[in-house]
Amino acid sequence: MGAEMINIETTRKFVDQRWGDEIVPTLVEYIRIPNKSPAFDPEWAAHGYMDEAVQLFERWARTRLADVPGATVDVARLPGRTPVIVIDLPGEVEDTVLLYGHLDKQPEMVGWADGYGPWIPRLEGDKRSRAATTCRTMWTTSPRGSATHRW
């Protein structure tokens, strides 16, 4: 019994549909949340934007992982610290993959053109709005080395 070949066109359509139907709308909602890094918003906990962003992605992850056997989604909280979303997907190999991202953003900048702003999501061709790109490091894997994806 040989391995099946991946149909590139079917895979591309699947990914494009998921991207458009599930990922982009969530990113649009995320960009609207003015969740600045605690270094730029000392009152981050009182403002509640971090909690709003965490709840958005926690809901997103729980929905996608509901049918994955053994998958868990938890939010770890320590007093005075930003929350951490911990997702565990048990596998069948001994290697570990660590995915890392942060939900806070850099502070607003001046000089936006009319109709543009740090909390206004925009899609123009293949460009992403500023808030999505400030979270540059989206994941790191480290079974026997590391690889980083940047927007």
C-alpha positions as CSV (number, residue, x, y, z in Angstrom):
1,M,0.0,0.0,0.0
2,G,1.7,3.2,-1.2
3,A,1.4,6.7,0.1
4,E,-1.2,8.9,-1.5
5,M,0.0,12.0,-3.4
6,I,-1.4,15.3,-2.2
7,N,-3.5,17.0,-4.7
8,I,-2.0,20.5,-4.8
9,E,-5.1,22.2,-6.3
10,T,-7.5,20.6,-3.8
11,T,-5.2,21.5,-0.9
12,R,-4.9,25.1,-2.2
13,K,-8.6,25.5,-2.4
14,F,-9.1,24.0,1.1
15,V,-6.5,26.4,2.6
16,D,-7.8,29.4,0.7
17,Q,-11.4,28.7,1.9
18,R,-10.3,28.2,5.5
19,W,-8.2,31.4,5.4
20,G,-11.1,33.4,4.0
21,D,-13.9,31.9,6.1
22,E,-12.2,31.3,9.4
23,I,-8.8,33.1,9.8
24,V,-9.3,36.5,8.1
25,P,-12.6,37.3,10.0
26,T,-10.9,36.5,13.3
27,L,-7.9,38.6,12.5
28,V,-10.2,41.5,11.5
29,E,-11.9,41.2,14.9
30,Y,-8.6,41.0,16.6
31,I,-7.2,44.1,14.9
32,R,-10.1,46.1,16.2
33,I,-9.1,45.4,19.8
34,P,-6.7,48.1,21.0
35,N,-4.7,45.7,23.1
36,K,-1.3,47.4,23.6
37,S,1.7,45.8,25.2
38,P,1.8,46.3,29.0
39,A,5.0,48.4,28.5
40,F,2.8,50.9,26.6
41,D,-0.4,50.4,28.7
42,P,0.4,50.1,32.4
43,E,-3.4,49.8,33.1
44,W,-3.8,46.9,30.6
45,A,-5.6,44.7,33.1
46,A,-8.1,47.4,34.0
47,H,-8.8,48.2,30.4
48,G,-9.7,44.6,29.6
49,Y,-8.4,44.5,26.0
50,M,-6.0,41.6,26.8
51,D,-8.8,39.6,28.2
52,E,-10.9,40.4,25.1
53,A,-8.1,39.2,22.8
54,V,-7.5,36.1,24.8
55,Q,-11.2,35.2,24.8
56,L,-11.3,35.7,21.0
57,F,-8.5,33.3,20.4
58,E,-9.5,30.9,23.1
59,R,-13.0,30.6,21.5
60,W,-11.4,30.2,18.0
61,A,-9.1,27.4,19.2
62,R,-11.7,25.6,21.2
63,T,-14.0,25.6,18.1
64,R,-11.3,24.2,15.8
65,L,-10.1,21.6,18.3
66,A,-13.5,20.3,19.5
67,D,-13.2,17.2,17.5
68,V,-9.5,16.5,18.0
69,P,-9.1,13.6,20.5
70,G,-7.2,14.5,23.6
71,A,-6.8,18.2,22.6
72,T,-7.0,20.7,25.5
73,V,-7.2,24.5,25.6
74,D,-6.5,26.3,28.9
75,V,-5.8,29.9,29.9
76,A,-3.1,30.2,32.5
77,R,-3.2,33.4,34.6
78,L,-0.9,34.7,37.3
79,P,-1.5,37.9,39.2
80,G,0.0,41.0,37.5
81,R,1.0,39.0,34.4
82,T,-0.6,38.7,31.0
83,P,-2.5,35.5,30.4
84,V,-1.1,32.6,28.4
85,I,-3.2,30.3,26.2
86,V,-1.9,26.8,26.5
87,I,-3.0,24.3,23.8
88,D,-2.0,20.6,24.1
89,L,-2.4,18.3,21.1
90,P,-1.1,14.9,22.0
91,G,0.8,13.1,19.2
92,E,2.3,9.8,18.4
93,V,6.0,10.8,18.4
94,E,8.4,11.9,21.1
95,D,9.3,15.2,19.6
96,T,7.8,18.4,20.9
97,V,6.6,21.4,18.9
98,L,6.2,24.7,20.7
99,L,3.9,27.3,19.1
100,Y,4.4,30.9,20.4
101,G,2.5,34.1,19.7
102,H,1.6,37.2,21.6
103,L,-1.7,39.1,21.5
104,D,-0.5,42.5,22.6
105,K,0.5,45.2,20.0
106,Q,2.8,48.1,19.7
107,P,1.4,51.6,20.5
108,E,-0.3,53.8,18.0
109,M,1.8,55.9,15.7
110,V,1.0,59.2,14.1
111,G,0.6,60.0,10.4
112,W,-2.2,57.7,9.3
113,A,-4.0,58.6,6.1
114,D,-7.7,59.3,6.2
115,G,-9.6,56.0,6.7
116,Y,-6.5,54.2,8.1
117,G,-5.5,53.6,11.7
118,P,-3.9,51.1,14.0
119,W,-7.3,49.6,15.1
120,I,-8.9,49.7,11.6
121,P,-8.5,46.4,9.8
122,R,-7.9,46.7,6.0
123,L,-7.2,44.1,3.3
124,E,-5.8,45.5,0.1
125,G,-4.6,42.8,-2.2
126,D,-2.1,40.7,-0.3
127,K,-1.2,43.3,2.2
128,R,-2.2,43.0,5.9
129,S,-3.0,45.9,8.2
130,R,-0.4,47.1,10.7
131,A,-1.8,45.5,13.8
132,A,-1.6,42.0,12.3
133,T,2.0,42.5,11.2
134,T,3.3,43.9,14.5
135,C,2.9,40.4,16.0
136,R,5.7,39.3,13.7
137,T,6.8,36.1,15.3
138,M,3.9,33.7,15.0
139,W,5.4,30.4,15.8
140,T,8.6,28.6,16.7
141,T,9.1,24.9,16.5
142,S,11.8,23.0,18.2
143,P,12.0,19.3,17.9
144,R,15.7,19.3,16.9
145,G,16.2,22.9,15.9
146,S,14.0,25.9,15.3
147,A,12.1,27.5,12.6
148,T,10.3,30.8,12.8
149,H,7.6,32.2,10.6
150,R,7.4,36.0,10.1
151,W,4.6,37.9,8.4
